[in-house]
Amino acid sequence: MKRILLLSLVFVFSLCACSKQSRQPPEPTVQPLPSPLTLSAEEDALMLCCEENRALLAVGHRNGAQEGPLYNTDYLLRWNYADGTSDKVPIQSQAYITSAVFDKSDLLYVDYEAADAHIAWSLIRCTEAGKTTLASGQADSYDRVPALFTLDKQPMYLLAEDSGLSVCRVDGSEVSAVLTVPDCTMLGPVAVCSNGTQYAFLAAVNGAAYGTVFICDGSGILRQKELSKPVTTFAITDDYVVCGLGTPDADAFSYETILIGDGNTTTADAATPMWRLAGSGHSCMYVDGAFAPHIFYPNTQQTDTLTINTDTATYQNWPTLFFSDGAGGYLAQMDIDNTDYFWHIAA
């Protein structure tokens, strides 16, 4: 009988050990994707948004301007990276597209162009039948051009004005404000990140030494958290908002993770800066000061380096961007010697 009990305990302990081991994140897989682009030396491409199986890229050329928009967007490329097909979406405009989202079969995007001493921006719905301007305005600089995102599959955008910040909902051809945050300004260019059910943005609130993180959902502001240091970048996962902190001149970096559910915050030192953070599922991707990619798991505070481009041994300041694929993984875009490469990362 004692032997049976002992074996049972061994079995139970082994199950516990397996359970603990199963909590470790699986090893990410990196799959190179055939590029949908063949660009000339004068052209450039920027991924604007991504969801499961499809992505949208803006393709344009440098316009020689000394200030304001330095590029004009020539066309959009709608890319089904699952089967490799793509199609061009003409825009017939001299503006520069900065952000976009899918809205079922439609595309929504924000573009801007220099207009006298201001920046003129427009929110455009693009359908098979043509383009419709849903909203427009003027800003003092490109830093204040609105940024699009989706919440509960509904297009939204964050708008910076003199009186504060506004979040607007786009429903068909109707645009309505759903949240207003007075007496604050953006930290740098207008930026917002969403996990589909919550979203976050950074703002400079009057009197605060550093940025404040606003975490919101469809009902409004869930919580706000003042940060203790300057912010390098930020991202949202299913459960956390992650902020990279520090300044290059101080050569000391850290990060804060904020649990969306209860606001519990963890702060830790970081060996490298976190640049270009992007969240998806239960992880974040970022690049360090040498543009080498890393994957970070906020629930365990685990950070791993991730080799994306196996053809070279080092990363030489190549522009690298990460986008959530809507299924817990990422699409990565990397510009290597003026050639765009793409990978799918399953995390």
N, C-alpha and C positions, 0 to 999 in steps of 0.2 A: 504494500500500500504506500509506504514511504517513497519507494522507487517511482511509483506512478505519479505521486505528488511532485517529486523532484523533476521528473521529465515534463510534467505539465508546466511547472514554473519556468524551466528552461525554454519551453515552447513559447510561453507568454513573453518572457524577456526577449526572445529572438524576434517576436512580432513587434515589440516596442522598438527594438533596434532598427528593424526594417522600416517601421513607421517614421522614425527620426531620419533615417537615410533618405526616405522618399520625399522628405520635405526639401532636400537640396534641389536647387533648380537644375533642370536638365541641361546638358551641354548644347549651346546654340549651334545650329547648322547654317552654313553660308552657301548660297547657291548663286553663281554668276548668271546674269540675264543678258540675252542678246540685246544690244542697244537698238532702240527704234530710230536713232538719229544718225544722220551723216551731215555734219556741219562744215561750213567753210571756216577759214581763219577769222573772218569778220563776224561770225555768228556765235551766239551763246545760248545755252538752254538752262532753265531753272525749273525743278519740280515744284509745283504749287500745292498739290494735295494728293492724297492717296487713300484708297480704301481697299477692301478685299478684292483682289484680282485686277483692279484698274487704277490708273494714275493719270494725272494731268500735268503737262509741261508747257511752259511758255518759251517760245523760241524767238529770239530777236537779234538785233545788231547794235553795236555802240554807235551813238549818234554824234560824237564829237563835242557834246556840250561840256562846258566847264563847271556848271552847277545845275541843280535840279535833276530831272531824270537823265541818267547817262546812257540808258538804253531805250530803244523803241521795241515793243513787242510786235513781231510780224505775223505770227499765228500761234494758235494753241494746238497741242498735239494730245489727242485722247488715246491712251495706250492701255490695251488689255495685256498686262504682263503675264497673265496665266497662259494665253495661247499665242502671244507675240504679235497680235494684230494691232494696228493703229490707224487713225485717220486724222487729217488736218481739219482744224476749225478756223476758217478765216475770220478776222475781226475787223479789217478795214479801218484801222485807226493808227494814229501816230503816237499813241499813249504807251505807257509802260504798265503792265499788269503786275500787281504785287501780291495778291492773295485770291484764292478761288476755292469753291466747294462744289461737289456734285449735289444736285437736287433731282433725284430720280434720273430721267433722261436729259434734263436741262443742266446747263452750267451757269453758275453765278460767279462773277469776278469783280474785283475792284481795280480800276486803273487810274492813272493820274498823269498830268502833263503840266509843263510850266505855262503859267498864264500871267503876264505882266510880272508883278512882284510877288505873286502867290502861286500856290499849287492848286490846280483844279482837279478834283477827283469825281469819279462816277461809279455807281453800283449798277452793274449790267446783268440782265438775265439773257442768256443766249440759248435759243431753241432752234429747231429745224426750220422754223418760219422766219427767223431773224433775231435781231437784238432789240431789247427794250431797256431804257434807262429807268431804274426804280428809285434812285436817290442820287443826289449830287451835292457838292459843296466846295468850299475853298479852305485851304489851310495855309499857315505861315511857312511850313516846311513839310517835306515828305515824311518826317517823323510822326506827323499827325494824320496821316492817311488811314482810314478805317481798316480793320482786319476782320476777315470772315472766319467763321467756324460753324460747326453743327452741334446741336444739342437735341437729344431725343429725335435725331434724324431731321431736325428742322434747321434751315439756314438762319444764322444769327451774325451780327457783326458788332464790334466794339468801336465806339466813336469817341474821340477826344475833342473837347470843346473848351472855350475859355472858362465856362462855368463849372466844368468838371467832366466826368466820363458818363457815357450812356451805352447801354446794351440794347440793341434793336433786333426785332424778330422780323423775318421775311416770310410772308405767307402768300404765295402766288405773286400778284403785283402789288400787294399791300405791305407797307413797312410801318411798324409801330414800336415805340420805345417800351421796354418791359422793366428796365432798371436804370436808375439815375444815381450816381455817386458824386455829390457836389464837393467843391473845395479840395480837389486833388488833381494832379496831372500825371501823365505817363512818365515812366522811367525809360527814356530812350524812345525808339520807334514803337508805335502801337503794336502790342503783341498779346495774344491770348492762346491758351491751350485747353483742349477739351478731351475728356475720355468717353464722351458720348452721353453721359448722364450728369456730369458735373464739369465745371470749367473754372479756370483760374487766370488771373492777370495781376501784374505788379503796378503799383501806383505810388507816387510821392504824396503823402498826406501832409497837410499843413502842420508844421511843428515837429515832424518826425525826422530823426537824423538820417535814416536810411529808408529803403523801400518797405512797403506794406503789401503782403500777399492777401488778395481777396479770393476766397473760395466760394463758389456760387452754384446753384442749380436752378431749375425752372421756377422755383418759388422765391428766389432772391438770394441774398448773401447768407451763406451758412456760417462763415466765420472769417475773421481777418486777423492777420498775425504780422506784427512789426518785426522786421529782420534786424540782426545785430551788426551786420557788415554790408558793404557794397555787394551787389548781385552781379555775377557773371552771366548767368542764364538760368532758366527754370523750365520745369516740365510737370505734367500730371500723369499718373498711372491710374489703375482701377481704384487704388486705395490711398495713394499718397500724392502730395505735391512736394517736389524736390527742387531745392534752390542751391546752385553753386555760389559760393561766397569767396570774396577776396579781391585783391588788386595785384596786377603784375609787378608794380614797383615795390610792394611789400614782400613779394615772393613768399607769401604764406596764404594757403587756401584751406577752405573748409566747406562743409555743406550742411544744410538743414533739411530734414524730412518731416513733413507735417501730415499726420494721419487725418484723412478727411473726416472719418467718423466721429472722432472725439477731440481733434485738435492737438493731440499729444505730439510734442516736438522733440526730435533727437538732433543734436549737433555733434559733429565729429570733424577732426582734422582730415584733410585730403592731401595725398602726396603730390598730386598734380591738379591744375585747374580743371574745372568742368566747363567746356565750351560746347555750344550747340546741342544742349540737352533735348532729347525727345523721348516721350514716354509711350509705352504700349503694353497692355496687359499688366503684368506684375514687375516690369523691369524698365530701365532707362538706358538709352545709348547716349554716349557723348564722346568728344575727342579732347585730348589733352593739349598742352602747349606745342607739341610737335605734330599735332593732327593725328596721332595714333588713336584708334578707336577702343572704347571700353564699354562694358555692359555692367550695370549696377542694379542690385536687387534691394529696394528700400526696406522690405520686411525683415531681411537678415543682415542688412548693411554690408553685403558681400559685393566686391568689385573684382571683375576679371578682365584681363586684356583679351581682345578679339582680333584675330588676323582675318582681314577681309580680302585684301589683294595679295594673293599668294605668289604673284609673279615678281614682286620686289620685296626686299628685306626691310626697308625703312620707309617712313612716311615723310615726305619733304614739303610740308606746308601745302599739300594739295587740298583744295576746298572739298569738304565732305559734309553732306547733309543726310539726316535721317528723318524718316516719316513713318508713322504708325500705319500698318497695313489693315487695321481694323479687326484683326484676329489674334492679337497678342505678339505679332512679329513686326518687322520693319522692311522698308525699302531704303537702300542706301544709294546715294548718287555721289560719285567722286570724279573730279576733273583732274586727269593725269596728262600733263603735257598737252593741254588744250583738246583732249579727247574725253568725252563723257562715258563713264562706265557705271553699270548698275548691278546691284546684288539684292537678293531677297534673303532676309535673316529670320529664321524661325527660332524664337526664343521660348 
